[in-house]
Amino acid sequence: MNAEQIERLLLAPTLPEPLPAGQGWLLPHYEGLSIANLPATVAALLGSDLPGALPPLAKEIWDAWAPGLQRVVLIILDALGYRILQDRWAAGEGQPFHDLAQAGFLTPLTSIFPSTTAAALVSLRTGRPPAEHGWLAYYLYLRELGVAANAITLSPYRGGSGDELLDWGLDPETMVAVPSLAEHLATAGIGTRAVLAAHFRNSGFTKMLYRGVAEIRPHLQASDFWGQLGRVVSETRGERAFITGYWGGFDGAAHAYGPQDNLSQAEFRTMSHLLREEFLDRLSVKDREGTLLLLTADHGQIEIPPEQAISVADHPLLQQSLLVPVMGESRAAFLYPRPGQAEAITAYLEQQFEDTFTVLRSADALAAGLFGQPVSDEARARAGELLVLPHGNHALQQNKPKVPLVGRHGGLTDQEMLVPLIGARLEAL
């Protein structure tokens, strides 16, 4: 199958009950065409497996990459959605990405649900869907601590210092109760390395994500991100290794300006230039041997006009019906009603904002497989009682953010859900 055929396949499935038809929503393809299938694919490419994880991608995608393979380099470019990449190519930009796709293979994949970094990065490190690993979204109510929390900074929702929840008893080694790909590869004698921004290196979230990684190489800017990747590739020459890198620059720009704004596009152009000039062109022939480069994203983004982001704090009747602030994502909101208030909240949202939101029982969405299977007890607790899915370019948030968010993600549109996977053996370049 080529990219167009795979895209049609991803767009074809009928939404399960209780999700409504007609919204243009796209389901995660946990069966073999999602980012959560990449860890088992990496293990298979390196001659191993990943017990308990979701299956690898369809073998016809990656089978030709396997002969003589020693190393896999997986680069996650936060928020570089498939539609964004297509738009940049149509504008004549991103030639290095296009050249890699021409030399190898390009396919769209789906993100997971919610299509957000906190959940997606855990799936990319474990091969498990959010329903199983339980780290569902940016904001989570953690019943074990009795606190509404930021799931990346590991701080209380209402403020506090980064990693404050570690002092409350949260343990990075156990807060996600499934093993990581790196831990498993280590048992097979396959070394793992990672390149990550220096300010993330010692955070609790990083310690949880990178369990089992032999070395985390810090970088300071975009330029030395690509340069450090090249050094790690060179230093592991001749070894069986899995190397990962994460770059969040495009996500930050798209949040601030919108994914289609020229300032966000400037970040794409910079990223594209550095990919070629500071990474690909600096690799020696020996560095390229037996090396597979994979480029993907955790999710895409969609532009949300400020007037279409509804703040619960502006609606006292709604605010008074909730036990805790809106959790989850503004494009996939988890609500915790006060006892007996679930129906009143649903009625309020449907009457005050006609054709703006779909309100589901979270238990029904979990049972329908939206978050994947199996469903852990923690996922049930953290998904709230109600799941609110905005239609079109709408959002539901607790308060207006201090820093305006133009680009957002977490929902089920193809802009948010479709991401690229570009794979190429570096000897072919």
C-alpha positions, 0 to 999 in steps of 0.5 A: 500500500502507498500513502494515499491508500493507507490514508483512505483506509484510516479515514474509512472506518465507521465510528462506533457507538456512542460517537456521532457520525457527521463530524469528520472524526478519525479513530486511532488505528491501534490495530497496526497503523498508529504511533502506538504500534511503533515500539513493537515495530522498532523491536521487530526491526532490531530482531526482538519483540515487545511482549504485551504491547500493541502489534507492529505496523503492517509488515509491508511498511517496514520489511524492506528496512530490516536486512542488515539493520543495526540501528534505528534512529527515531525522531519525534517532531512534536505537532508536525501533523501529516496535513501540515507536512502536506501543506508545506510540500505543496508550498514548495518547502521541506525538501529534505523531508521530501527527499527522505520520503522519496528515498524510503517510504512515507505513510500517514499514521494516526495518533492516539486519543487524546491526541496530545503529547503527555499520552502520546509520548508514553505510548511511543515509549511503551507500545501501550495505548492510553487506556492501558498506561493510564497517562491520558492527558495534560491535566489529570486528576490523580486519585492516589494523591487527591490532586488535580495535576499537570501531567508533564510538569508533575505539579498541582493544577493551581500552581506550584513548582515543577516536580512538586508531586514527587515530594507528595509521593509520586514515583517516576519509576512506578507512576506508569505501570507498564514496562518501557521499550528501552527496558525490554531492549536492554534485556536483549543486549540492544543499547538505547540513547536519547537526545533531549533538551537540557531543561527536561533532562532531570524532570520526573516526567523524563525519568518516567519516559526514559526508564531503561535508556542508557544515556540521555544526551542534552542539547541547548538549541535547535542546532545542537539537537541535530548535531548531538543526534549526529554525534550519537549516531557516530559513537554507536557505529557498529553497535545494535542500538536504538536512538531517539530524539525529541524536538518541540519547537514546532509545537510551541510556535504552532500553539502561539501563532497557529499551525498555518501562521508564517511564524510557525512555518518559519520554524518548519523551514528552520527545522527542515534546513537543520535536518539536512545541514546539521544532521544528514549532510554531516553523517559519514558513509560509515555512520550511515551503514545499517542505520534506519531513520524514522521521522514522526510526530506525536499529533498534529494541530488545529487552529481555534479562534479565541471566541470559540474556546468556551471557559467554564469559569464564565458559566457559574452554573456549570462551574458549580456543578463540577468537583474539580476543574476541567481535566484532560484537554480543551479538545477532549475534556474530562469532567467530574460532576458533583453527585447527581449533576452529570445529567444537568451538565450534559443538558447545560452544554447541549442547550447553551452551546447547540451543535458545539459539543458532544457529551459522552459518558467516559465509561462508554468511550472507554468501552468503545475502544477510543482510548484503546484496550485493555482499560486499566483502573487508573484510566477509568479514574482519570477519564472522569465521568463525562467526556466532552468532544468539541465540534469543528474549531471549538474548545472547552477549557477551565479558564482563558490561558494566560498565554493565548493558545491559537493552535490546539490538539487532543481531538479527533479531526484529521488535522490533529490525528494524522501524523507522518511516518517517514522511514529511510535507510541512510545508505540510500541517501 
